[in-house]
């Protein structure tokens, strides 16, 4: 999925994929190193979950928007994600068009 999303995002002329991570620790490290405008992450990760990874990211980049794209979307997860600071949770069953719209809404200087 990560590879497919990367290719999809690269089709957007005004978007640049500056990095990707395989797990939560790498996500935090790369966020700090690359300082992206926005982060898309899953809830399920090898070493932790997306909520804990987002908490780590917000410690170093408190204002970066995080959009979660996951198979595990529930009202409970959405509430927990909002409490951590995740801006939006999109279920994979909602599709990539919904994800793209969520990203556009969160990007700085986006024209909606």
MDAnalysis code that builds the backbone (N, CA, C; Angstrom):
import MDAnalysis as mda
import numpy as np

u = mda.Universe.empty(336, n_residues=112, atom_resindex=np.repeat(np.arange(112), 3), trajectory=True)
u.add_TopologyAttr("name", ["N", "CA", "C"] * 112)
u.add_TopologyAttr("resid", np.arange(1, 113))
u.add_TopologyAttr("resname", ["UNK", "UNK", "UNK", "UNK", "UNK", "UNK", "UNK", "UNK", "UNK", "UNK", "UNK", "UNK", "UNK", "UNK", "UNK", "UNK", "UNK", "UNK", "UNK", "UNK", "UNK", "UNK", "UNK", "UNK", "UNK", "UNK", "UNK", "UNK", "UNK", "UNK", "UNK", "UNK", "UNK", "UNK", "UNK", "UNK", "UNK", "UNK", "UNK", "UNK", "UNK", "UNK", "UNK", "UNK", "UNK", "UNK", "UNK", "UNK", "UNK", "UNK", "UNK", "UNK", "UNK", "UNK", "UNK", "UNK", "UNK", "UNK", "UNK", "UNK", "UNK", "UNK", "UNK", "UNK", "UNK", "UNK", "UNK", "UNK", "UNK", "UNK", "UNK", "UNK", "UNK", "UNK", "UNK", "UNK", "UNK", "UNK", "UNK", "UNK", "UNK", "UNK", "UNK", "UNK", "UNK", "UNK", "UNK", "UNK", "UNK", "UNK", "UNK", "UNK", "UNK", "UNK", "UNK", "UNK", "UNK", "UNK", "UNK", "UNK", "UNK", "UNK", "UNK", "UNK", "UNK", "UNK", "UNK", "UNK", "UNK", "UNK", "UNK", "UNK"])
u.atoms.positions = np.array([
    [0.823, -1.186, 0.000],
    [0.000, 0.000, 0.000],
    [0.871, 1.256, 0.000],
    [1.934, 1.222, 0.813],
    [2.802, 2.402, 0.896],
    [3.387, 2.740, -0.471],
    [3.802, 1.736, -1.197],
    [4.390, 1.945, -2.535],
    [3.350, 2.524, -3.494],
    [2.133, 1.997, -3.461],
    [1.070, 2.504, -4.335],
    [0.735, 3.955, -4.007],
    [0.661, 4.281, -2.728],
    [0.372, 5.666, -2.343],
    [1.496, 6.599, -2.774],
    [2.725, 6.155, -2.630],
    [3.863, 6.975, -3.037],
    [3.752, 7.320, -4.524],
    [3.446, 6.342, -5.359],
    [3.300, 6.596, -6.798],
    [2.117, 7.514, -7.090],
    [1.031, 7.318, -6.370],
    [-0.142, 8.178, -6.548],
    [0.184, 9.626, -6.174],
    [0.862, 9.817, -5.056],
    [1.210, 11.167, -4.613],
    [2.175, 11.837, -5.584],
    [3.065, 11.074, -6.173],
    [4.028, 11.645, -7.119],
    [3.359, 12.137, -8.399],
    [2.150, 11.669, -8.679],
    [1.411, 12.151, -9.847],
    [0.928, 13.595, -9.668],
    [0.882, 14.046, -8.450],
    [0.478, 15.421, -8.151],
    [1.682, 16.335, -8.352],
    [1.606, 17.241, -9.293],
    [2.756, 18.094, -9.615],
    [3.208, 18.950, -8.446],
    [2.276, 19.337, -7.606],
    [2.616, 20.236, -6.496],
    [2.948, 19.486, -5.201],
    [3.008, 18.153, -5.251],
    [3.353, 17.359, -4.084],
    [4.701, 16.689, -4.297],
    [5.441, 16.544, -3.212],
    [6.714, 15.825, -3.243],
    [6.729, 14.822, -2.096],
    [7.047, 13.595, -2.405],
    [7.215, 12.580, -1.373],
    [8.663, 12.679, -0.907],
    [8.847, 13.152, 0.317],
    [10.216, 13.379, 0.788],
    [10.758, 12.200, 1.589],
    [9.914, 11.238, 1.930],
    [10.396, 10.090, 2.677],
    [9.292, 9.106, 2.970],
    [9.694, 7.957, 3.478],
    [8.745, 6.941, 3.920],
    [9.403, 6.133, 5.024],
    [8.568, 5.509, 5.829],
    [9.070, 4.757, 6.980],
    [8.362, 3.414, 7.062],
    [9.084, 2.421, 7.570],
    [8.527, 1.082, 7.719],
    [7.893, 0.849, 9.081],
    [8.271, 1.670, 10.069],
    [7.719, 1.476, 11.408],
    [7.662, 2.811, 12.138],
    [7.128, 2.803, 13.329],
    [6.919, 4.029, 14.087],
    [8.196, 4.753, 14.460],
    [9.203, 4.018, 14.886],
    [10.472, 4.652, 15.264],
    [11.097, 5.363, 14.072],
    [11.070, 4.704, 12.942],
    [11.620, 5.313, 11.734],
    [10.775, 6.522, 11.317],
    [9.471, 6.441, 11.508],
    [8.596, 7.568, 11.168],
    [8.958, 8.805, 11.981],
    [9.185, 8.627, 13.264],
    [9.550, 9.754, 14.123],
    [10.910, 10.311, 13.704],
    [11.864, 9.432, 13.492],
    [13.211, 9.861, 13.101],
    [13.198, 10.609, 11.771],
    [12.486, 10.067, 10.783],
    [12.446, 10.710, 9.472],
    [11.656, 12.014, 9.513],
    [10.613, 12.071, 10.314],
    [9.859, 13.323, 10.436],
    [10.761, 14.425, 10.959],
    [11.538, 14.105, 11.981],
    [12.450, 15.097, 12.551],
    [13.520, 15.502, 11.538],
    [14.031, 14.544, 10.802],
    [15.088, 14.795, 9.832],
    [14.580, 15.574, 8.607],
    [13.420, 15.173, 8.072],
    [12.935, 15.713, 6.803],
    [11.984, 16.906, 6.950],
    [11.343, 17.033, 8.100],
    [10.421, 18.131, 8.380],
    [9.372, 18.322, 7.267],
    [8.551, 17.307, 7.039],
    [7.566, 17.378, 5.948],
    [6.424, 18.350, 6.262],
    [5.712, 18.740, 5.216],
    [4.535, 19.599, 5.374],
    [3.342, 18.821, 5.910],
    [3.331, 17.494, 5.688],
    [2.217, 16.640, 6.100],
    [2.726, 15.204, 6.170],
    [2.129, 14.423, 7.057],
    [2.487, 13.006, 7.192],
    [1.228, 12.160, 7.059],
    [1.329, 11.116, 6.237],
    [0.268, 10.113, 6.121],
    [0.823, 8.849, 6.762],
    [0.066, 8.282, 7.688],
    [0.526, 7.054, 8.343],
    [-0.631, 6.118, 8.604],
    [-0.284, 4.872, 8.790],
    [-1.264, 3.844, 9.123],
    [-1.390, 3.755, 10.640],
    [-2.420, 3.077, 11.101],
    [-2.558, 2.826, 12.529],
    [-1.693, 1.628, 12.935],
    [-1.762, 0.556, 12.149],
    [-1.000, -0.666, 12.460],
    [0.426, -0.524, 11.943],
    [1.379, -0.719, 12.844],
    [2.796, -0.669, 12.484],
    [3.506, -1.834, 13.161],
    [4.707, -2.140, 12.672],
    [5.440, -3.293, 13.189],
    [5.798, -3.147, 14.667],
    [6.303, -2.013, 15.075],
    [6.850, -1.873, 16.422],
    [5.939, -1.130, 17.389],
    [4.957, -0.445, 16.876],
    [4.062, 0.358, 17.705],
    [2.791, 0.610, 16.916],
    [1.956, 1.517, 17.383],
    [0.800, 1.882, 16.571],
    [0.940, 3.341, 16.133],
    [0.084, 3.733, 15.206],
    [0.153, 5.075, 14.649],
    [-0.090, 6.173, 15.665],
    [-0.850, 5.891, 16.708],
    [-1.098, 6.904, 17.741],
    [0.187, 7.212, 18.503],
    [0.908, 6.178, 18.885],
    [2.174, 6.396, 19.607],
    [3.212, 7.049, 18.704],
    [3.256, 6.634, 17.449],
    [4.188, 7.256, 16.511],
    [3.832, 8.734, 16.329],
    [2.549, 9.035, 16.210],
    [2.128, 10.429, 16.064],
    [2.519, 11.242, 17.294],
    [2.356, 10.669, 18.481],
    [2.773, 11.377, 19.699],
    [4.257, 11.719, 19.643],
    [5.069, 10.779, 19.182],
    [6.505, 11.025, 19.050],
    [6.800, 12.111, 18.028],
    [6.071, 12.100, 16.944],
    [6.253, 13.114, 15.906],
    [5.875, 14.486, 16.437],
    [4.765, 14.564, 17.169],
    [4.301, 15.864, 17.675],
    [5.251, 16.451, 18.719],
    [6.065, 15.608, 19.346],
    [7.057, 16.132, 20.294],
    [8.125, 16.947, 19.568],
    [8.441, 16.570, 18.335],
    [9.468, 17.287, 17.577],
    [8.881, 18.236, 16.532],
    [7.687, 17.940, 16.055],
    [7.001, 18.771, 15.055],
    [5.546, 18.959, 15.480],
    [5.299, 19.804, 16.454],
    [3.949, 19.902, 17.018],
    [2.873, 20.398, 16.052],
    [3.263, 21.070, 14.984],
    [2.264, 21.650, 14.085],
    [2.087, 20.907, 12.766],
    [2.840, 19.840, 12.548],
    [2.717, 19.121, 11.281],
    [1.392, 18.353, 11.256],
    [0.620, 18.499, 10.167],
    [-0.623, 17.722, 10.070],
    [-0.321, 16.246, 9.838],
    [-1.038, 15.400, 10.560],
    [-0.932, 13.954, 10.364],
    [-2.306, 13.446, 9.961],
    [-2.337, 12.701, 8.859],
    [-3.548, 12.048, 8.373],
    [-3.311, 10.551, 8.491],
    [-4.231, 9.861, 9.137],
    [-4.106, 8.420, 9.312],
    [-4.977, 7.720, 8.269],
    [-4.393, 6.759, 7.546],
    [-5.082, 5.979, 6.521],
    [-5.000, 4.530, 6.961],
    [-6.143, 3.940, 7.339],
    [-6.100, 2.651, 8.020],
    [-7.308, 1.764, 7.723],
    [-7.104, 0.483, 7.854],
    [-8.204, -0.491, 7.780],
    [-8.994, -0.542, 9.083],
    [-8.442, 0.035, 10.128],
    [-8.979, -0.139, 11.476],
    [-9.743, 1.081, 11.975],
    [-10.353, 1.837, 11.085],
    [-11.071, 3.042, 11.477],
    [-12.330, 2.684, 12.273],
    [-12.402, 3.243, 13.463],
    [-13.579, 3.125, 14.309],
    [-13.796, 4.483, 14.968],
    [-14.946, 4.680, 15.564],
    [-15.182, 5.929, 16.300],
    [-14.199, 6.073, 17.456],
    [-13.902, 4.965, 18.103],
    [-12.947, 4.982, 19.217],
    [-11.551, 5.412, 18.738],
    [-11.107, 4.854, 17.613],
    [-9.804, 5.240, 17.074],
    [-9.812, 6.712, 16.674],
    [-10.878, 7.170, 16.057],
    [-10.957, 8.583, 15.672],
    [-10.854, 9.499, 16.895],
    [-11.543, 9.144, 17.958],
    [-11.472, 9.955, 19.191],
    [-10.058, 9.965, 19.753],
    [-9.456, 8.793, 19.840],
    [-8.096, 8.693, 20.369],
    [-7.115, 9.457, 19.482],
    [-7.294, 9.363, 18.184],
    [-6.409, 10.066, 17.246],
    [-6.533, 11.578, 17.417],
    [-7.753, 12.074, 17.544],
    [-7.953, 13.517, 17.756],
    [-7.310, 13.974, 19.053],
    [-7.417, 13.160, 20.094],
    [-6.814, 13.525, 21.382],
    [-5.298, 13.640, 21.273],
    [-4.686, 12.811, 20.457],
    [-3.241, 12.848, 20.258],
    [-2.848, 14.044, 19.386],
    [-3.741, 14.424, 18.465],
    [-3.445, 15.535, 17.560],
    [-3.530, 15.186, 16.088],
    [-3.860, 13.929, 15.772],
    [-4.034, 13.527, 14.383],
    [-5.219, 14.310, 13.823],
    [-5.028, 14.897, 12.669],
    [-6.050, 15.781, 12.100],
    [-7.227, 15.035, 11.494],
    [-6.959, 13.852, 10.909],
    [-8.019, 13.161, 10.177],
    [-7.693, 11.668, 10.121],
    [-8.721, 10.843, 10.259],
    [-8.577, 9.399, 10.080],
    [-9.457, 9.005, 8.903],
    [-8.836, 8.389, 7.907],
    [-9.561, 7.944, 6.711],
    [-9.454, 6.428, 6.666],
    [-10.593, 5.777, 6.538],
    [-10.597, 4.324, 6.407],
    [-10.205, 3.917, 4.999],
    [-9.422, 2.860, 4.872],
    [-9.001, 2.415, 3.546],
    [-10.198, 2.037, 2.685],
    [-11.284, 1.603, 3.322],
    [-12.488, 1.276, 2.563],
    [-13.146, 2.524, 1.977],
    [-12.793, 3.708, 2.495],
    [-13.317, 4.964, 1.944],
    [-12.624, 5.338, 0.640],
    [-11.473, 4.759, 0.403],
    [-10.785, 4.927, -0.864],
    [-9.784, 6.063, -0.901],
    [-8.981, 6.032, -1.957],
    [-7.906, 7.014, -2.083],
    [-8.427, 8.409, -2.411],
    [-9.576, 8.512, -3.054],
    [-10.114, 9.850, -3.337],
    [-10.428, 10.582, -2.038],
    [-10.961, 9.874, -1.070],
    [-11.228, 10.475, 0.239],
    [-9.921, 10.844, 0.921],
    [-8.914, 9.986, 0.808],
    [-7.606, 10.291, 1.371],
    [-7.014, 11.534, 0.713],
    [-7.063, 11.603, -0.606],
    [-6.511, 12.762, -1.309],
    [-7.214, 14.051, -0.885],
    [-8.511, 13.994, -0.739],
    [-9.260, 15.171, -0.280],
    [-8.839, 15.565, 1.133],
    [-8.690, 14.592, 2.008],
    [-8.268, 14.877, 3.385],
    [-6.891, 15.526, 3.401],
    [-5.989, 15.029, 2.575],
    [-4.652, 15.611, 2.493],
    [-4.732, 17.047, 1.999],
    [-5.472, 17.266, 0.937],
    [-5.604, 18.618, 0.382],
    [-6.134, 19.593, 1.426],
    [-7.060, 19.138, 2.233],
    [-7.653, 20.010, 3.272],
    [-6.638, 20.363, 4.359],
    [-5.641, 19.538, 4.556],
    [-4.684, 19.745, 5.641],
    [-3.389, 20.414, 5.196],
    [-3.125, 20.413, 3.916],
    [-1.862, 20.991, 3.436],
    [-1.851, 22.506, 3.603],
    [-0.728, 23.038, 4.027],
    [-0.599, 24.494, 4.085],
    [-0.732, 25.067, 2.670],
    [-1.375, 26.184, 2.583],
    [-1.551, 26.887, 1.300],
    [-2.324, 26.093, 0.282],
    [-3.171, 25.142, 0.739],
    [-3.943, 24.380, -0.243],
    [-5.115, 25.217, -0.713],
    [-5.477, 24.991, -1.952],
    [-6.616, 25.695, -2.543],
    [-7.742, 24.687, -2.631],
    [-8.747, 24.820, -1.745],
    [-9.857, 23.854, -1.726],
    [-11.041, 24.394, -2.484],
])
